[in-house]
Amino acid sequence: MRTPNAPNLTRRLRRAAALGLLAAGLLPLPGLAEKADRFKPLNVEADQPGRIDLLKQFVEFNGNVVVTKGTMTIRASRIEVRETPDGYHTAVAFGTAGKPATFRQKRDGVDEYIEGEAERLEYDGRTDTIRFVTNAAVRRTRGSGTADEITGNLVTYDGVTEVFSVSGGAAATPANPGGRVRAVLAPREGTAAAAEAASAASAAVPALRTSPSLGTPR
């Protein structure tokens, strides 16, 4: 892919900066084709003015920053976006231990999402991968529930192959005092195991019973 010329890049960066100045940090979540996300334009909005370096093709946004690319959404307090010489975008989103950066993207062909958070997110548009760095937690959600969850110091998600990799060394927390890598995996939807698990969960819910009627007050 050829490198965009300077006037076109300038117009795009100015338009992005204007969004950062004028928007309130809110951007609707698109519902388009999931695997086509990597070919969608990358949009950035923020509460505060950004910093633009045309020579280095670098933009920094601060304050309730929202990055979208198709169904993918990243939210953070600060995000740095770069355009590589071959036209792909990279983004680094910064959060804190108290308010991590977050990620959400619809899975292809199913009503499921990949969601996660960490103190830093690193997105690579060329490979369509995202790294969750420091106190990372990544989930596959189905409806309002969590199907799978992975926690560790570093979780990498490949959006093309839908493969995760995880490494330990996470800081100890009350919920995870040993800082170990953890994974909770549920049966895949549509399988016999998933149907049996749903049936067992329904059977475990006690049936509602009517209470005795109250006596007539004297």
KAKABEL-V780358 format. One record per residue. N is the residue number from 1. RES is the residue in one small letter. PHI is phi in radians with two decimals (NA if undefined). PSI is psi in whole degrees, 0 to 359 (none if undefined). Layout:
[[N	RES	PHI	PSI] [N	RES	PHI	PSI]]
This chain:
[[1	m	NA	132] [2	r	-1.30	152] [3	t	-1.22	132] [4	p	-1.13	143] [5	n	-1.27	164] [6	a	-1.07	316] [7	p	-1.04	317] [8	n	-1.14	318] [9	l	-1.10	319] [10	t	-1.06	316] [11	r	-1.09	318] [12	r	-1.15	318] [13	l	-1.19	321] [14	r	-1.13	322] [15	r	-1.15	320] [16	a	-1.13	319] [17	a	-1.13	322] [18	a	-1.11	321] [19	l	-1.08	319] [20	g	-1.12	326] [21	l	-1.35	325] [22	l	-1.75	334] [23	a	-1.46	163] [24	a	-1.74	19] [25	g	1.40	15] [26	l	-2.00	132] [27	l	-2.45	129] [28	p	-1.06	146] [29	l	-1.41	116] [30	p	-1.21	164] [31	g	-2.27	45] [32	l	-1.60	186] [33	a	-1.01	132] [34	e	-1.24	308] [35	k	-1.28	348] [36	a	-1.42	358] [37	d	-0.97	321] [38	r	-1.14	342] [39	f	-1.75	1] [40	k	-1.45	157] [41	p	-1.19	151] [42	l	-1.65	125] [43	n	-1.99	141] [44	v	-2.30	135] [45	e	-2.36	152] [46	a	-2.74	164] [47	d	-1.37	327] [48	q	-1.92	158] [49	p	-1.01	148] [50	g	-1.78	173] [51	r	-2.01	129] [52	i	-2.10	128] [53	d	-2.09	101] [54	l	-1.19	327] [55	l	-1.15	317] [56	k	-1.63	1] [57	q	0.90	57] [58	f	-2.32	135] [59	v	-2.31	135] [60	e	-2.10	133] [61	f	-2.13	147] [62	n	-2.35	150] [63	g	1.52	97] [64	n	0.87	55] [65	v	-1.42	138] [66	v	-2.21	124] [67	v	-1.97	129] [68	t	-2.22	149] [69	k	-2.65	96] [70	g	1.16	234] [71	t	-1.51	355] [72	m	-1.39	135] [73	t	-2.35	129] [74	i	-2.10	134] [75	r	-2.19	138] [76	a	-2.83	168] [77	s	-1.37	333] [78	r	-2.58	138] [79	i	-2.42	135] [80	e	-1.91	128] [81	v	-2.08	133] [82	r	-2.22	151] [83	e	-1.98	125] [84	t	-1.33	163] [85	p	-0.99	333] [86	d	-1.60	11] [87	g	1.64	358] [88	y	-1.51	158] [89	h	-1.88	145] [90	t	-2.17	151] [91	a	-2.49	139] [92	v	-2.11	121] [93	a	-1.90	133] [94	f	-1.97	131] [95	g	-2.20	200] [96	t	-2.37	174] [97	a	-1.09	325] [98	g	-1.42	333] [99	k	-2.46	85] [100	p	-1.24	161] [101	a	-1.27	147] [102	t	-2.17	157] [103	f	-2.40	144] [104	r	-2.63	135] [105	q	-2.69	138] [106	k	-1.32	141] [107	r	-1.37	155] [108	d	-1.31	125] [109	g	1.40	357] [110	v	-2.36	160] [111	d	-1.53	64] [112	e	-2.41	156] [113	y	-2.27	151] [114	i	-1.74	124] [115	e	-2.26	150] [116	g	-2.98	170] [117	e	-2.63	157] [118	a	-2.90	170] [119	e	-1.24	338] [120	r	-2.56	136] [121	l	-2.05	138] [122	e	-2.19	111] [123	y	-1.85	134] [124	d	-2.07	110] [125	g	-1.22	332] [126	r	-1.19	316] [127	t	-1.69	353] [128	d	0.96	49] [129	t	-2.12	154] [130	i	-2.38	135] [131	r	-1.87	129] [132	f	-1.76	113] [133	v	-2.02	127] [134	t	1.29	117] [135	n	0.93	52] [136	a	-1.52	142] [137	a	-2.50	126] [138	v	-2.25	136] [139	r	-2.27	151] [140	r	-1.83	117] [141	t	-1.87	148] [142	r	-2.35	112] [143	g	1.16	232] [144	s	-1.71	3] [145	g	-1.92	166] [146	t	-1.76	123] [147	a	-1.49	308] [148	d	-2.27	154] [149	e	-2.57	137] [150	i	-2.23	133] [151	t	-2.26	149] [152	g	3.05	186] [153	n	-1.36	327] [154	l	-2.49	121] [155	v	-2.13	129] [156	t	-1.99	131] [157	y	-2.09	124] [158	d	-1.67	111] [159	g	-1.24	341] [160	v	-1.39	310] [161	t	-1.62	348] [162	e	1.00	45] [163	v	-1.98	136] [164	f	-1.81	150] [165	s	-2.33	146] [166	v	-2.45	142] [167	s	-2.24	156] [168	g	-1.56	206] [169	g	1.53	13] [170	a	-1.14	148] [171	a	-1.09	141] [172	a	-1.13	139] [173	t	-2.30	164] [174	p	-0.96	325] [175	a	-1.38	339] [176	n	-2.47	71] [177	p	-1.10	336] [178	g	-1.57	353] [179	g	1.13	32] [180	r	-1.47	157] [181	v	-1.28	136] [182	r	-2.37	147] [183	a	-2.49	136] [184	v	-2.11	117] [185	l	-2.06	132] [186	a	-1.86	157] [187	p	-1.03	146] [188	r	-1.16	139] [189	e	-1.08	139] [190	g	1.63	355] [191	t	-1.62	164] [192	a	-1.08	322] [193	a	-1.11	320] [194	a	-1.15	319] [195	a	-1.14	319] [196	e	-1.15	321] [197	a	-1.14	319] [198	a	-1.14	321] [199	s	-1.14	318] [200	a	-1.15	322] [201	a	-1.14	321] [202	s	-1.17	321] [203	a	-1.18	333] [204	a	-1.34	344] [205	v	-1.40	120] [206	p	-1.14	144] [207	a	-1.23	147] [208	l	-1.30	137] [209	r	-2.12	146] [210	t	-1.36	144] [211	s	-1.49	153] [212	p	-1.01	145] [213	s	-1.21	145] [214	l	-1.30	146] [215	g	-1.19	160] [216	t	-1.27	125] [217	p	-1.11	145] [218	r	-1.40	none]]
